[in-house]
Amino acid sequence: MSVCLLLHSIMIEPLFAAQEIKPQHAIAMHGKPKYQSGETFSYININAPKGGAIRFGVVGSFDSLNPFVTKGEPAAGLSNLGRAPVYVYETLMVLSKDEPFTVYGRLAETVEMPVDRSWIIFNLQSEAKWADGKPVTAEDVAFTHKLLLKKGLPNVRLFYSKVAKVEILGLRRVKFSFNKLVNEDRYDPEAPLLMSLMTVLPKHVLAGKDLEKITLTPIMGSGPYKIKSFQPGKSISYERRRDYWGWQITVNQGVYNFDRIHIDYYRNSQVAREAFKAGYYDVRGEVEPVQWKQMQQWAPVKQHQIILQEIPQMQPVGVYSMVFNTRRAPFNNPLVRQALSYAFDFAWVNKNLFHGFYTRTCSFFDNTEMVHHGPPKGKELEILEPFRDQLPEAVFLQDFKPPKEDGPLKRRQNLRIAKALLLQAGWKISNGRLVHTRNKVPLEFEILAHHPREEKVALAFVRNLKLLGISARVRIVDSAQYTNRRLQFDYDVLMNLSWGQTASPGREQSFYYSSRAADEPGSRNYPGIKDPVIDSLCEKIATAQDRETLVAAARALDRVLASGYYVLFLYHQDKNYLAYWDKFDHPPFKPDVSVGLTGWWQKEIEQKQMAHSKFR
């Protein structure tokens, strides 16, 4: 080696060696965490008193206490999907509710991660214990990854497949190394955050057992509650653990305040509503406008025993829609799907069935900055430009919003447009029925739903379809049958409320819309979308390096999905309608923070504590 090269190597190598990766208490997808180490969430009352009970009512049934596999319908409070409260199990880190996508330590006290996000190390809390007193260890974390990668829910398997290697570095120290992105020399920036949301399971309990065969045997957790009792399909009760290891950690301050949480199941919404009115449970979110109006006349409301709250909706509203199953004819024809979108009259439905209560959903990211508007421009256009030859020209010329209806004249005009599109797709009227010009097969299909409220909407759609010569029928099934058919893609048109969105969309978009998920039972690609452009846009969202790119990529995906008419957008509430018996208190409602009940507490407990303090 020459003297120059030797000097060069001596000078350069220490620079790499000097790179220090410090433990962090939180990770933000973009930017920096809002809260410093040890700082509690601002939307929580950290002095909330502990004790008492709260009761909930749920419509439907359950036949499983195992939320980690597709088999069965798990009981409420056990599911580890989305942002719903989970009482028994814990994740390595938790989401804050007032940031787009930032996670803070729970089972993991700190994390270490390089700038390129090629790996992440979780340093577990030294006090973390399972309900039987055994410590939560790195072995448990590695075991859970291996178990759920093989047996877990489809979206979990998709996320966990990003891991190249798992290493146990110590009793409470575990490292996940990630695969590079396909055809790129970089790593998925979202992968460490997704792994931080892993629900950890006990190896010493589950090793050697078939996870899919565990149904009504509770799986032990490390969380603040344990299952106290249950009746399959009828009720489940949770009891707060006095010996829970994590009462003192930052993210648990002011939450999980009730000693008991009880959940009853009801046959339908009407029965559940009457049970709430009679005081059989305590809190109810209302989604039916007529009922909300009637609730205002209830005696307990007028006597201020029940409180009604209308909270402006400033959170993502998700996608409630009728989904067209493109795996089946005629929904594999985009012209047919587009025509059917013109046959739905939202204005009539909203006025006559819901008293103008709802707002039309117009986007896969409604109520967020990810909604596409007008022709694409700026960074969104830059993202779409490479796919110009694979997309309809209209994608670059207009936006795609549901047809407007503003009276009978517009309604008839929309039906004429639908008829013209169907004619273009090869369908014509024969003896009052719409049949295909080639094989004379009539256009008829079934709409699958599981709630009487959905039935009213679907029947209004069916009446309009009849004017076009289309024969459609509505089938209402119970929640278990609906779930099973949905998971197996066994439907023509599905009334669907399962695409939840956040302020920071990411890898889950592939689970919703990618080709890979289209034929995987249990995925949420309900339409069966197979489009390489959509695959690329989903990947662009997941790997966005900054917020600007994320927003532009989401708008591009929104535009391309909407242009495919895979769903018929329905509606959403522009407010949250919440009713509860006046025996609870809570932090101030904030429209920009999702309503959460884990931070509530019982007034009676607070009053007793205040009285005790007064006479000390």
C-alpha positions, 0 to 999 in steps of 0.5 A: 500500500502506498503512503498516500493510501495508508494515510487516507485509510487512517484518516477515513476509518475513524470517521465511520467508527465515530458514528454513534447511534444513541438510544431513542425513546420514540421514532417519527416516520417523518420529522421529529417526535413531538414529545421528549423522553418522559413527557406525557401525552397532552391529550390525557389527564395523567391524574385521572383516578383509578377504579370503578367500571365501564360497560360497552355494547357491541352488535354481532357475536364472537366465537374466538379469544384468539385475535392473531389468526383469520380463523373465527371472530375475536371478542371486542377488546382483543383485536390487535388491528388499528387503533382500537384499545387492546387490554390484554396484549402489548406492543413494543411501542405505541402510537401517539394520537396527535401526530401522523405516525410517531411511536413511543416506547411501551414494552421497549424502553428505547430503540437504536436505529441508523439513519438508513433504517436498515435495522432496529434494536429494541431494548426491552423494559427491565420490569416487563413481565407476563401475567404469570410473573415471568419476564418478557424477553428478547426470546419472546419477541423473536418467537412472536415474529417467527410465529406470526410470520407463518401463522399470523394475519395476512397483513402481519405476514406481509409486514414481517416478511420485510425482516431479513434477520432477527438476532437476540443480543441479550436477555432484553435486547433484540435486533431486526435487520431488514431487506433492501427495497426491490430493485433499489439500494436502500431500505424501507423507511417504514419497516422499523415503525411497523416492527415497533407495533408488533404485539409480543406473545409469550414463548413459554406458553405458546411454544409447540402449540398450534396457534390456529387451534387456540380459539376459546382458551385465553392467550396470556398477555403482559398488558394492564387487563386480563380476561375475567369471564366470558360467554361465547357470543354474548359477553366478555369482561376484563379485570384490571391487573393490580400487579401489572408491571407497567403502571409507571411508564410514561405512555400509561399515565392517565389511561386504563383507569377502570377496574372492570370493563364489561362488553355485552353483545346484542343481536342488532342496533335497535336492541342495543340502543334500547339496552343503552337507554335502559342503562344496561351499558354506558357509552354509545357511538351513534351512526343512525341520524334518525335515532340521534334525533330521537335520542334527544327526546329521551327522558334520561337525556332531558333529565341530564342523565345521558349526555349527548356530544357532537364532536366535529370530525377532523380525523381521516374517515376511512372508506365506506363503500360498495365494493365491486368484485373484479374477480367476477364478471361483469365487474371485471369491466371498468365501464360496467363499474363506472356505469353503476356509479352513475346509478347510485343517487346519494342525494336522494338517499341522504335526504330521504333516509338520513335527513341530510345527516351524511357527507358524500365520501369522494376519496380513498383518503377523505378528510385528509390532505391526501385527497386528489384535486383537479388535474395532477400537478407538481410532485404528483404529476412527476410521480404519475408521469412515468406511467402515462402509457399505462394509464387512461388519458383522463387521469392527467386531465381531470379529477375523479369524484362521484357523480353529482345529483341535484334533483330529478333532472340530474338523476335522469341525466346520470341514468342516461350516462350509465345506459350509454356506458353499458351499451359501450360495454356490450350490454343492451335492453331486451324485453325489459332486461339488460343482457349482453349482446354476445351471449344474451346473459342478463346483468344480475348480481347480489349485494352482500351486507350485514346490517339493516341500515345498509339494507335500506341504502342497497335497496335504494340502489337496486330500485335505480338499477331496475330502471336500467334493466339490471336485476340486483338483490340484497342479502343480509347475513349475520356478522360471522357469515359476513366476515367469512364470506368477506375473507374468502372474497365470496361476493359480487358486491360488498357493503364494506367498512374496512379500509381505515386510513390514518394521517400517515398512510404507508405499507398497509396500502399494499395490503388494501390494493396490491396485486400480491394481496388480490388472491390472498384470503384474508387480505383487504384487497376486496375488489381484487385489484391487480394493476402494476401502476397501483403496486408501484404507487403503494410502494412509493407511499411506503418508502416516501422519504419526506412528508411532501413525497408521501402526500403527492404519492397518496394523491396519485394513488387516490386518483388512479384508484378512483379512475378505476371505479373499483368502489362506489363511494358512499358516505361518512359523518362530518361529526362524531355522535357520542352518547354516555351516561353521566357518571364519567369524566374525560379530558376535553374533546379535541376534534383533531385527536381521535376520540378515545375511551382509555383515558376516561374515569369514573366521577364517583371515584374522583368525588370520593378521592376529593372528599377524602383529601378534604377531610384529611 
